[in-house]
Amino acid sequence: KATVSVLYCSTLKHNNMDQGLLIAALSKCANVHHGAGKLSVLGDVIRDLDGEALLFTDTNGYGPCGAEAYVEGLGEVRQKMKVVQYAGKALPLDEVEEVYDRVKDLTDVKLIVAIGGGTIMDLAKALAVGLSNKASCIDDVVTKKVEGNTIDLLFVPTTAGTGSEATTFSVVYKEKVKHSIDHPTLLPGCVVLDENLVRSLPGPVLYATVLDALAHATESIWARGATDESREYSQLAVKLLTTHTLSGYQLGSHLAGKAINISKTTLSHAMSYPMSAHFGVPHGIACFLTLPYVAKYNYEATEETLSPGYTPEMLEKVFGMLFEAFAVSSIEDLQGALLGFLKRFNVPADLTHYGIKESDLEMLSAKSINKGRSDNNPRKAEPADCLQILNTARG
């Protein structure tokens, strides 16, 4: 613990963020309450609520981050809230069903609050759709066509990486296979970014989520689904995340979430899912282990190997954006900057550290090709390409 604490303190910068960058970021965050102490917004909203609020939170982080003390100190307002805690690190469908069984008979829920990381926010989204549709189980939400969410959402991230508070989708796992629940009504109407809630995070947890945010921002710039708007969010996100301040991590994560809500992610994320499912590699780290090598793989694409609709001119443009955002001038420097994050956060970059053997790579490669992620990459990818990237990442 002492080692984590010292590393955590030495990694963060404590000087104020550049005010021009802060103003530019906040101008893109219309529904966001940002700043230390902004959790007070929750009490104001609940006080005026005509009905019941359902609060989902993380069993392990709810107390240490300070949110529990705040909620329990709300007096009569607290009586309007039903608190449901979840201890999981991911969302296997059977565990989601267990939580849903505890709340599906509630009839007066007017607001769903999520205080936690991406897992908690994704849980809240999935259950919001279930409750809105009076679904008998969440499997129906995953496998059948249902309507969207009709319940107001207020999200309070207590990590700095997933960006789930800025996206319309929720991820659950059925038999270790990722499934997305996606609907415009899953975008929360109110978001609170209170840096006080992030201060208690253990270093490794903070770093894993920041790596996820940086992967979001990087992939969103080159994604086939990117737009001028999403790339603007992404470039700002990279600049914020590289300030190495808590405020920069929070706002950068949020803007990266807004970016992938438009563009979606690409090959690095596609390759991360089987690593997390089969070897327990934390999601943000799993994304980042291949990111430097996917960057070079994409940069070296030819006209023949680019995905349909992508041109060499587009590729040159997006890598120019990446070089500018990371303040580098070459692909080698970009790879160095990305690997530098792993070194800064003391995260092993070699796949062997995570128990991934050479004999596992073909299975991981085959499972890395999926609709909506690998096919959103600017360069076409087949299992053989993924295998080459994984071999490089093994060191």
C-alpha positions as CSV (number, residue, x, y, z in Angstrom):
1,K,0.0,0.0,0.0
2,A,2.8,2.4,0.8
3,T,4.4,1.8,-2.6
4,V,1.0,2.5,-4.3
5,S,0.6,5.7,-2.3
6,V,4.1,7.0,-3.1
7,L,3.7,6.1,-6.8
8,Y,0.3,7.8,-6.9
9,C,1.5,11.0,-5.4
10,S,4.6,11.2,-7.6
11,T,2.6,10.5,-10.8
12,L,0.0,13.3,-10.4
13,K,0.9,17.0,-11.0
14,H,-0.6,19.3,-8.4
15,N,-0.3,22.6,-10.3
16,N,-3.4,24.2,-11.8
17,M,-4.4,23.1,-15.3
18,D,-4.0,25.6,-18.1
19,Q,-7.1,27.8,-18.0
20,G,-7.6,28.0,-21.7
21,L,-7.7,24.2,-22.0
22,L,-10.1,24.0,-19.0
23,I,-12.4,26.6,-20.6
24,A,-12.3,24.8,-24.0
25,A,-13.2,21.5,-22.3
26,L,-16.0,22.8,-20.2
27,S,-17.6,24.5,-23.2
28,K,-18.2,21.0,-24.6
29,C,-19.8,19.7,-21.4
30,A,-23.3,21.3,-21.2
31,N,-24.9,18.8,-18.7
32,V,-21.8,18.5,-16.5
33,H,-21.4,19.8,-13.0
34,H,-17.6,19.9,-12.6
35,G,-15.4,20.7,-9.6
36,A,-14.6,19.7,-6.0
37,G,-17.7,19.5,-3.9
38,K,-20.2,19.3,-6.8
39,L,-21.7,16.1,-5.3
40,S,-24.0,18.5,-3.5
41,V,-26.0,18.7,-6.8
42,L,-27.3,15.2,-5.9
43,G,-29.0,16.4,-2.8
44,D,-30.6,19.3,-4.6
45,V,-32.0,17.0,-7.3
46,I,-33.4,14.4,-4.8
47,R,-34.9,17.1,-2.6
48,D,-37.1,18.3,-5.5
49,L,-37.9,14.7,-6.7
50,D,-41.5,13.6,-6.8
51,G,-41.0,9.9,-6.3
52,E,-38.3,7.5,-5.4
53,A,-34.6,7.4,-6.5
54,L,-32.7,4.2,-7.0
55,L,-29.0,4.5,-6.3
56,F,-26.5,1.9,-7.6
57,T,-23.1,2.0,-6.2
58,D,-19.9,0.0,-5.8
59,T,-19.6,-2.0,-2.6
60,N,-15.9,-1.4,-2.3
61,G,-15.5,2.3,-3.3
62,Y,-18.7,3.8,-2.0
63,G,-17.4,4.5,1.5
64,P,-13.8,5.4,0.8
65,C,-14.6,7.9,-1.9
66,G,-16.8,9.9,0.5
67,A,-20.1,9.5,-1.3
68,E,-21.6,7.2,1.4
69,A,-21.1,9.8,4.1
70,Y,-22.7,12.5,2.0
71,V,-25.7,10.4,1.1
72,E,-26.3,9.2,4.6
73,G,-26.1,12.7,5.9
74,L,-28.9,14.0,3.7
75,G,-31.5,13.5,6.5
76,E,-35.1,13.3,5.3
77,V,-34.0,13.5,1.7
78,R,-32.1,10.2,2.2
79,Q,-35.5,8.4,2.7
80,K,-36.3,9.0,-0.9
81,M,-33.4,6.8,-2.0
82,K,-33.0,3.1,-2.2
83,V,-29.3,2.2,-2.3
84,V,-28.3,-1.0,-4.1
85,Q,-24.6,-2.0,-3.9
86,Y,-22.7,-4.3,-6.4
87,A,-19.3,-5.8,-5.8
88,G,-18.5,-7.2,-9.2
89,K,-15.7,-5.9,-11.5
90,A,-17.6,-6.7,-14.7
91,L,-21.2,-7.5,-15.6
92,P,-21.8,-11.2,-16.2
93,L,-25.4,-11.6,-17.1
94,D,-26.2,-13.9,-14.2
95,E,-25.0,-11.3,-11.7
96,V,-27.0,-8.6,-13.4
97,E,-30.1,-10.7,-13.2
98,E,-29.5,-11.1,-9.4
99,V,-29.4,-7.3,-8.9
100,Y,-32.4,-6.8,-11.2
101,D,-34.5,-9.3,-9.1
102,R,-34.0,-7.0,-6.1
103,V,-35.5,-4.0,-7.8
104,K,-37.7,-5.0,-10.7
105,D,-40.9,-4.8,-8.6
106,L,-40.4,-1.2,-7.7
107,T,-43.1,1.0,-9.1
108,D,-42.3,4.6,-8.3
109,V,-38.7,5.0,-9.5
110,K,-38.4,8.5,-11.1
111,L,-34.6,8.8,-11.0
112,I,-31.7,6.3,-11.2
113,V,-28.4,7.4,-9.8
114,A,-25.1,5.7,-10.4
115,I,-22.1,6.5,-8.2
116,G,-19.1,4.5,-9.2
117,G,-17.0,3.4,-12.2
118,G,-18.0,2.1,-15.6
119,T,-19.3,-1.2,-14.2
120,I,-21.8,0.6,-12.0
121,M,-22.9,3.1,-14.7
122,D,-23.4,0.2,-17.2
123,L,-25.3,-1.7,-14.6
124,A,-27.6,1.3,-14.0
125,K,-28.2,1.7,-17.7
126,A,-29.1,-2.0,-18.2
127,L,-31.5,-2.0,-15.3
128,A,-33.0,1.3,-16.3
129,V,-34.0,-0.3,-19.6
130,G,-35.3,-3.4,-17.8
131,L,-37.4,-1.3,-15.4
132,S,-38.7,1.0,-18.1
133,N,-39.9,-2.0,-20.2
134,K,-41.1,-4.0,-17.1
135,A,-38.9,-6.8,-18.5
136,S,-39.1,-10.1,-16.6
137,C,-35.3,-10.4,-16.9
138,I,-32.3,-8.6,-18.3
139,D,-31.7,-11.4,-20.8
140,D,-34.8,-10.1,-22.6
141,V,-33.2,-6.7,-22.8
142,V,-30.0,-8.2,-24.3
143,T,-31.6,-10.6,-26.8
144,K,-35.0,-9.1,-27.7
145,K,-36.0,-5.8,-29.3
146,V,-37.2,-3.5,-26.5
147,E,-38.0,0.2,-26.1
148,G,-35.5,2.6,-24.5
149,N,-35.3,4.0,-21.1
150,T,-38.0,6.3,-19.6
151,I,-36.3,7.0,-16.2
152,D,-34.2,10.1,-15.6
153,L,-30.5,9.3,-15.0
154,L,-27.9,11.1,-12.9
155,F,-24.4,9.7,-13.0
156,V,-21.4,10.4,-10.7
157,P,-18.2,8.7,-11.9
158,T,-15.7,7.9,-9.1
159,T,-13.0,6.7,-11.5
160,A,-11.5,8.7,-14.4
161,G,-11.5,6.5,-17.5
162,T,-14.5,4.6,-18.7
163,G,-16.5,7.6,-20.0
164,S,-19.7,5.6,-19.5
165,E,-21.5,8.7,-18.2
166,A,-21.1,10.2,-21.7
167,T,-22.2,7.2,-23.8
168,T,-25.5,5.7,-24.8
169,F,-24.5,2.0,-24.4
170,S,-24.0,-0.5,-21.6
171,V,-21.9,-3.6,-21.8
172,V,-22.8,-7.0,-20.3
173,Y,-21.3,-10.4,-20.7
174,K,-23.3,-13.5,-21.6
175,E,-21.2,-16.7,-21.5
176,K,-18.0,-14.5,-21.7
177,V,-19.2,-12.9,-24.9
178,K,-19.7,-9.1,-24.9
179,H,-23.1,-7.7,-25.6
180,S,-24.0,-4.1,-25.9
181,I,-27.3,-2.5,-24.9
182,D,-27.5,0.8,-26.9
183,H,-30.1,3.4,-27.0
184,P,-30.1,7.2,-27.1
185,T,-32.2,7.4,-23.9
186,L,-29.3,5.9,-21.9
187,L,-27.4,9.2,-22.0
188,P,-27.8,10.7,-18.5
189,G,-29.4,14.1,-18.3
190,C,-27.0,15.1,-15.4
191,V,-23.4,14.3,-14.8
192,V,-21.3,15.2,-11.7
193,L,-17.5,15.2,-12.0
194,D,-16.3,15.8,-8.4
195,E,-12.6,15.3,-8.1
196,N,-12.9,14.8,-4.3
197,L,-14.5,11.4,-5.1
198,V,-11.4,10.3,-7.1
199,R,-8.8,11.2,-4.5
200,S,-9.2,7.9,-2.6
201,L,-8.7,5.7,-5.6
202,P,-5.8,3.3,-5.3
203,G,-3.1,4.1,-7.9
204,P,-3.5,1.0,-10.0
205,V,-7.3,1.5,-10.3
206,L,-6.9,5.1,-11.3
207,Y,-4.2,4.2,-13.8
208,A,-6.2,1.4,-15.5
209,T,-9.1,3.7,-16.0
210,V,-7.0,6.6,-17.3
211,L,-5.4,4.2,-19.8
212,D,-8.9,3.2,-21.0
213,A,-9.7,6.9,-21.5
214,L,-6.6,7.5,-23.5
215,A,-7.3,4.5,-25.6
216,H,-10.8,5.9,-26.3
217,A,-9.4,9.2,-27.3
218,T,-6.7,7.8,-29.5
219,E,-8.9,5.2,-31.3
220,S,-11.7,7.7,-31.8
221,I,-9.4,9.9,-33.8
222,W,-8.7,7.2,-36.4
223,A,-12.0,5.3,-36.2
224,R,-14.0,4.9,-39.4
225,G,-17.0,6.2,-37.6
226,A,-15.3,9.4,-36.5
227,T,-16.7,12.8,-37.3
228,D,-15.2,16.3,-37.0
229,E,-17.1,16.7,-33.7
230,S,-15.8,13.4,-32.2
231,R,-12.3,14.2,-33.3
232,E,-12.5,17.6,-31.6
233,Y,-13.6,15.9,-28.4
234,S,-10.7,13.3,-28.8
235,Q,-8.0,15.9,-29.3
236,L,-9.1,17.9,-26.3
237,A,-9.3,14.6,-24.3
238,V,-5.7,13.7,-25.1
239,K,-4.5,17.1,-24.1
240,L,-6.4,16.9,-20.8
241,L,-5.3,13.4,-20.0
242,T,-1.6,14.3,-20.5
243,T,-1.8,17.1,-17.9
244,H,-1.7,14.4,-15.3
245,T,-4.1,16.2,-13.0
246,L,-7.2,14.7,-11.4
247,S,-9.3,17.4,-13.1
248,G,-7.7,16.6,-16.4
249,Y,-8.2,12.9,-16.0
250,Q,-11.9,13.4,-15.2
251,L,-12.7,15.9,-18.0
252,G,-10.5,14.0,-20.4
253,S,-12.3,10.8,-19.7
254,H,-15.6,12.4,-20.1
255,L,-14.7,14.0,-23.5
256,A,-13.2,10.7,-24.7
257,G,-16.5,9.1,-23.7
258,K,-18.4,11.7,-25.8
259,A,-16.0,10.9,-28.7
260,I,-16.5,7.2,-28.7
261,N,-20.3,7.7,-28.3
262,I,-20.1,9.0,-31.9
263,S,-17.2,7.1,-33.4
264,K,-17.1,3.8,-31.4
265,T,-13.8,2.1,-30.7
266,T,-11.6,0.1,-33.0
267,L,-9.1,-2.8,-33.1
268,S,-7.4,-2.2,-29.7
269,H,-10.7,-2.5,-27.9
270,A,-11.7,-5.5,-30.0
271,M,-8.5,-7.2,-29.0
272,S,-9.0,-6.3,-25.3
273,Y,-12.2,-8.2,-24.7
274,P,-10.9,-11.7,-25.0
275,M,-7.9,-10.8,-22.8
276,S,-10.2,-9.5,-20.1
277,A,-12.7,-12.4,-20.4
278,H,-10.1,-15.2,-20.5
279,F,-7.2,-13.8,-18.5
280,G,-8.8,-11.2,-16.2
281,V,-6.7,-8.4,-17.6
282,P,-8.3,-5.1,-16.4
283,H,-10.1,-3.5,-19.3
284,G,-8.1,-0.3,-19.6
285,I,-4.8,-2.1,-19.4
286,A,-6.0,-4.7,-21.9
287,C,-6.9,-2.0,-24.4
288,F,-3.6,-0.2,-23.9
289,L,-1.3,-3.3,-24.2
290,T,-1.8,-3.4,-28.0
291,L,-2.5,0.3,-28.6
292,P,1.1,1.3,-29.5
293,Y,1.4,-1.5,-31.9
294,V,-2.1,-1.0,-33.4
295,A,-1.1,2.6,-33.9
296,K,1.9,1.6,-36.0
297,Y,-0.1,-1.1,-37.8
298,N,-2.7,1.6,-38.9
299,Y,0.0,4.2,-39.7
300,E,1.6,1.7,-42.2
301,A,-1.6,0.9,-44.0
302,T,-1.5,1.2,-47.8
303,E,-4.3,2.1,-50.1
304,E,-5.0,-1.6,-50.7
305,T,-5.1,-2.5,-47.0
306,L,-7.2,0.5,-45.8
307,S,-10.8,-0.3,-44.9
308,P,-13.6,0.6,-47.4
309,G,-14.1,4.4,-47.6
310,Y,-10.8,5.3,-45.9
311,T,-8.2,7.0,-48.1
312,P,-4.5,7.6,-47.6
313,E,-5.3,11.3,-47.3
314,M,-7.7,10.7,-44.4
315,L,-5.1,8.5,-42.7
316,E,-2.4,11.2,-43.0
317,K,-4.9,13.8,-41.6
318,V,-5.9,11.7,-38.6
319,F,-2.3,10.9,-37.7
320,G,-1.4,14.6,-38.0
321,M,-4.1,15.2,-35.4
322,L,-2.7,12.5,-33.2
323,F,0.8,13.9,-33.5
324,E,-0.4,17.4,-32.6
325,A,-2.5,16.2,-29.6
326,F,0.4,14.2,-28.2
327,A,3.0,16.8,-29.1
328,V,5.1,14.4,-31.2
329,S,6.3,14.4,-34.8
330,S,6.6,10.7,-35.9
331,I,5.0,7.4,-35.4
332,E,8.0,6.2,-33.4
333,D,7.5,9.2,-31.0
334,L,3.8,8.4,-30.7
335,Q,4.5,4.8,-29.8
336,G,7.0,6.1,-27.3
337,A,4.5,8.4,-25.8
338,L,1.9,5.7,-25.4
339,L,4.4,3.2,-23.9
340,G,5.5,6.1,-21.7
341,F,2.1,6.0,-20.0
342,L,2.6,2.4,-19.1
343,K,6.0,3.1,-17.7
344,R,4.8,6.2,-15.8
345,F,2.0,4.1,-14.2
346,N,4.3,1.2,-13.5
347,V,2.1,-1.1,-15.6
348,P,3.9,-4.1,-17.2
349,A,3.7,-3.9,-21.0
350,D,4.5,-7.6,-21.7
351,L,1.6,-9.9,-22.2
352,T,3.4,-12.7,-20.4
353,H,3.1,-10.8,-17.1
354,Y,-0.7,-11.4,-17.4
355,G,-0.3,-15.2,-17.8
356,I,-0.8,-15.1,-21.6
357,K,1.3,-17.8,-23.2
358,E,2.4,-18.1,-26.9
359,S,-0.1,-21.0,-27.2
360,D,-2.9,-18.6,-26.3
361,L,-2.3,-16.1,-29.0
362,E,-4.2,-17.9,-31.8
363,M,-7.3,-18.2,-29.7
364,L,-7.1,-14.5,-28.7
365,S,-6.5,-13.5,-32.3
366,A,-9.6,-15.4,-33.6
367,K,-11.8,-13.8,-30.9
368,S,-10.4,-10.3,-31.7
369,I,-12.4,-10.0,-34.9
370,N,-15.8,-8.7,-34.1
371,K,-18.5,-6.5,-35.6
372,G,-18.5,-2.9,-34.6
373,R,-15.0,-2.8,-33.3
374,S,-12.4,-4.5,-35.5
375,D,-14.3,-3.5,-38.6
376,N,-14.3,0.2,-37.4
377,N,-10.6,0.2,-37.7
378,P,-9.0,2.3,-40.5
379,R,-7.0,-0.7,-41.7
380,K,-8.5,-4.0,-42.4
381,A,-7.7,-6.7,-39.9
382,E,-7.8,-10.5,-40.0
383,P,-6.8,-12.9,-37.2
384,A,-3.3,-13.2,-38.7
385,D,-2.8,-9.5,-38.3
386,C,-4.0,-9.6,-34.7
387,L,-1.6,-12.5,-34.1
388,Q,1.3,-10.5,-35.3
389,I,0.3,-7.6,-33.1
390,L,0.0,-9.9,-30.1
391,N,3.4,-11.5,-30.7
392,T,4.9,-8.0,-30.7
393,A,3.1,-7.1,-27.5
394,R,4.5,-10.3,-25.9
395,G,8.0,-8.9,-26.2
